[in-house]
């Protein structure tokens, strides 16, 4: 949907779907139900097109590119008055109902399979996106630190992709671009590591201008809040470094006082086996300590190798619905999303793509879980009220 001079969608990675048939059924069921709910509440005009933030697995992407599926998908978009301007290409394989954790970073950008998958997503975008809009794919930040990835190989594949996307943009008449999405413990994660990575990427590219056009940043508000980065400062820094803001994820993380025993007890309800829940703690002097996942954090507590009372705040990579704060003594980092929306008001042309991303619906503790269409529509309403 139109979002001032930009566009707003929600990411369909909240819905289980791994094949193209499953994805198509999910779109017809859930996405149209969200659209209709927003129309019923007056937040979307009766004839206003509804935007889709599409998630496609590698399998679904290959299936969509086969036979007449793309043509039929274009027909469905036209008939349902919907459009796709962005695809989430971070999760390559299964993303629901199984252990995802660090596997969401596989294959990483050292693997040609990641390059081929991302090319498939751009081929799809070039075929289905509206020619009057730019279109984006978001992806992982190269790799995970613990993988010890060869950065030269990451850069090589990204530079190859930039050339591919540049040619495809010229051929299709569309402005296509990739957004690398920093995440805690990713190959680059906070604002300083992100700038340093892009500087190296620009330096090694045979044509820096093409990289700057086609390879940008997917700014996830939850992820940068976990790094204790101020949104205004980070986004200004990226602008100074000539990093394109490809897309912004409007998202929120869990936060709590680690010195509060009630908060430590409450956070255990979020220790679930599907997704990666990195924990980042900050001391009063701003020193940071990181844990790869909630079980590692609790193990350190139980072993006595971590004194939680030494830290001023803890933040957990667990996406919380934007419109629903967790009950005290827990809280969220929703303030970061409000900072991002404030930045948007000041820089309306700096980013054209905004996406609500709360993929954790299926693993939220009972007190936070609502019917999924209700939750998504309520998040839209919160964003629009605070835009």
N, C-alpha and C positions, 0 to 999 in steps of 0.2 A: 504494500500500500504506500501511497505517497506519504512522505514524512518531511514536510517542508519542501526543500529543494532536493531531498534525498529519498531513499526508499527503506522501508521497514518490513521485516519478515520475522518468523520464528523458525528456528532450525528443526527440521523434521527428524533429527537424530534422537529426539525424545520418544519416537515411536519405533518399536521393533519391526525391522524389514531388512532382509539380506538379499533376496532375489528381486528381479525387476517385477515379477508378478506380485510379490508381497508389497513392494514399494508402490506400485500402481494402486493396489487395493487400499493401502494406508492413505494415500493422497485423496482418493475418492471418499473414504470414510471420515478420517480425522480432520484433514485440512479444510474440507468444505464445511464440516461442522463448526470449526472455529470461525471461518468466514461468515457463516450464517449467524452465529451468536453475536459477532461484532456488528453485523448489519442490524440485528434485532435490538442491540443496545444503543444504536445511533453512532457508533464509533467508525463505521464504514458505510459510505453511501451505497444506495441500492444498486447503482450501476458502476460503482468504482471498482476497478480491477484489484484483485487480491494477490499479493506477492507470496511466493513460496521460497523459503530457504531450504533447498533440497539437500538431503544426504543420500549419497549413493555409495554402496560398497563397490569394491572392484568387480565382483561377480555381477551385480546389478548393472554397472556401467557397461560391461562387455555385452550383456544381454540386450540392453537398450540400443546399442549400436548395431545389433544384428537385425536382418530382415527389414520389416516395415515398422518396427517399434517406434523409431524416432518420428516418422511421419504421423503415426497414430497418436503419439504423445503431443505433438504440436496441435493436432486437431482437438484433443481433449483440453489443452490449455485454452484454446480459442473458445470452445464451447462452454467451458466453466468460467470464463472471464478471469483467468488466473495467469500469472507469468512468473518465470524464474529469472532472477538476476544474480543468484549466488548459489554455489554448491559447497558443502562441507566435505572436504577430501582428507580430513585428518584420520578418521578410523577406516582402515583399508578393508578389514574383515568384520567378523561378527562383533556386535556392539551391545547386545542384550542377552540376558539369560545364560551367560557363561562368564568365566573369569577373563576379564579384559586387562585390568591393571597395566603393567608396563608393556604388555603386548600391543597396546594401541600405538606404540611407536615402531612396530614392525609391519612391513619392511620400512626401514628408515631411508633417508636420502642418499645413503651410500649404495643402495640396492637399485639396479635398473628397473625392478618391478614397481617401485614407487614412482619413478619417472614415467613409465608407460601408463600406469593408472592415472596419473595426473594429466597426461596428454589426452587420454580418453575423456576425462571430465571436461577438458576444454573443447574437444571436438563436439561433445554434446551441447555445451553452452553456445558454441558458434552456430549450432543448428537450431536451437530453440529460444535463445534469448532475444528480446526485442532489439531491433537494430538501433533504436534511438537511445538505448541505455548502455552504460558500461556493465560488464559482467565479471564476476570474480570467483575464484576457488580459494578456499583456505586449507592450510596444511600444517603439519607439525614443524617445530623449530629445528629441522635438520635431523636430530637424533635425540637420544637420552644420554646425559653425561656418563652414566654408569656403563654404557655400551662402548665407550672409548672410541668413538667413530673417527674415521679419517676425514677431517674437514676439507681437505683438497678434493676428495671425491664428492662430497656434498656440494661444494662450489661448482665442480665440473658439471654435475647433473642439473643444477639450477641454471647455470649459464646456457646449457643446451636447451632447457625448457624455455628460457627467455627468448631465444631465437625462434623456437617453434611457435610460441604464443605471439611473437611480433609478426611473423609471416601469416599466421591464422587471423590475426586482427586485421591486417591489411587486406587479406582475401575476403573476409566476411564483412568488412566494414564496421566491425564492433571493437570497442575498447575493452580488451580482455586483460586481466591482471591476477597475479597470485598473491595471497597474503600468508606469510609465515607467522605462525602463532606461538609466541614465547609461552612457556609453561614452567612452573617450578621444577628444577632439576633437569630441564631440557638442555640441549646443547648450548643454547643461550636462553636466559630466563628473565633477568631484570633489565631496566632501561639502559644501563651502561654496557652490559654484555651484548644487548641487542644492537646498539649503535656500533660497537666494536666489530661485531660480525658483519654488519652491512658495509662498514668501511673496508674490511678485507675482501668482501664479495665485489664491491665496486672497483677496488684496486686490481683484482685479478681478471676482471671481465675485459674482453677485447674491445667492447663498446659499452662504457658505463651508462650511456644514455638509454640504451635498450633495457638494461637491467633496471634502471630507475623507473622506466615506464611500466615494465611488466612484472617486476618482483618487488612487492611491498610488504606491509605489515598487517596482520590481523590482530588488532588490539583487543584482547579479552579483559574486560574490567575486573573480573574475578581474579585472573592470573596476576595482573599487576598490583592488585590490592594485596595479594598474598606476599608479594615482594616488598610491601610497604612503600611503593612508589606513588608519589602524588600525580594524579592524572594530568593536571595542567602542566606540571614540570616535564613529565615524560613526553607528552604529545608535542610540546614546544621543542624539546630536544630532538625528537624525530624529524620535525620540520626543518630544523637547522641542519640536520645530517642528510637532507634530500631523500628521506625514506617516505615512499608513498604510503598513506594510510588506506590500504585496500578495503578493509572492512573493520567494523567495531562490533564486538560481542557485548551485548548488555547482559551482564551476569553478576551474581553475588555469591560470596563464599561465607562459610561459618567463621565466627570469631568468638573468643572467650578469654576470661582471665584464668591463666593456668594455676594461679595461687589460690583459687577458689575450689575447695573440695567438691562442692555441689556442681560446679561447671565441669570438673573432670569426670564426675559420675554421669552427667547428662550427655557428654560428648561420646561416651561409649555406645550409645544407641545408634551412632552413625558409622560404626566400624562394621562395614559389610564387605562381602568377598568379591564384588564384581569390578568396581572401578578403583582407580588410583587416587588416594586421598593424602597427598603430601601435606606435611605439617611444618609450618614456619613460625618460629618463636622469636620475639624481639625483647632484648633487655632495655632497661631505662637509658643506657648509653647508646642505643640503637644497634648493638651487636646482634647478629642473627645466628640462629642455629636451625638446621633443617633436618627433617626426617623423611625418608622416601615414602612412608605410608603410615596410617594410623596404628597398625600393629607394631611397627618399629618404635613409635612414640610411646605406646603403652608398655612395651617390653623394657625400654630404658627407664621409665618411671618405676616399674615393678622391681627392676634390678637395682635401683638406687643410683644409677649412673646419670640420671637427670633429676635435678631439683627444680620442679616446676615453679616454685615460689621465687626463684631467681629471675623469672621473666615477667615482663610487664603485660604482654599479650601473646596469644597464640591464634593462628589462622589456619584453617583446614580447607584443602581443595575439595569441597563438597558443595556443588551448586545448589543454592537455595532459591525458591521462587521469589521474584523481585517484589511482589506485592505482599508477602507474608513473612514477617520477621519470626525467627524461632523464639520460643518462650524463654524468659529469663531462667537461669543465669546465662544462657547463650545469647549471642547477638550475631549480626551479619556485617558484611563490608558494603552494604548497599550505598553507603555514602560515596564510594568510589564511582558507582554508576551515576549518581547525582552530579558528581564533578564532571564526568564525561558529557552528560547532557548539558551542563553549563558551558563546557568548552564548545560543544556543537552550536549553541546559541551565538557564541562569539566568533565562530569560524564555520559558518553554514556551508561553505563550498569545499571544505577541506576533506570531507569523506562523504561519499554518496551511498554507502551500504551500511545498514544497521541491522543486527539480527539478535533477537532474544534467544538465549541458549541456556535452558535448564533441563539437561538431558537425564537428570537423576530421578525423575518422577517415580520410576518403578522401584527405587530403593529408598525413598524417603521414609522416615519413621511415620507411623500411623497418624500422629497429630498434625503433620504437615501435608499429608497426602489428601488430595481432593480428586474428583473426576477430572481426567486429563484435559478435556476440552474446556471445562470451567477454569482450571488453573491457567491454561495458556491465554484464554480470553482476559482473565483478570490481570495477567502480566502485561498484556497490551494496554489495558486501561490504565494501569499504573504508569507505564512509560509515556503514554499520550498526556496524562495529567501532569507529568513532571517535565515534559519536553520544553 
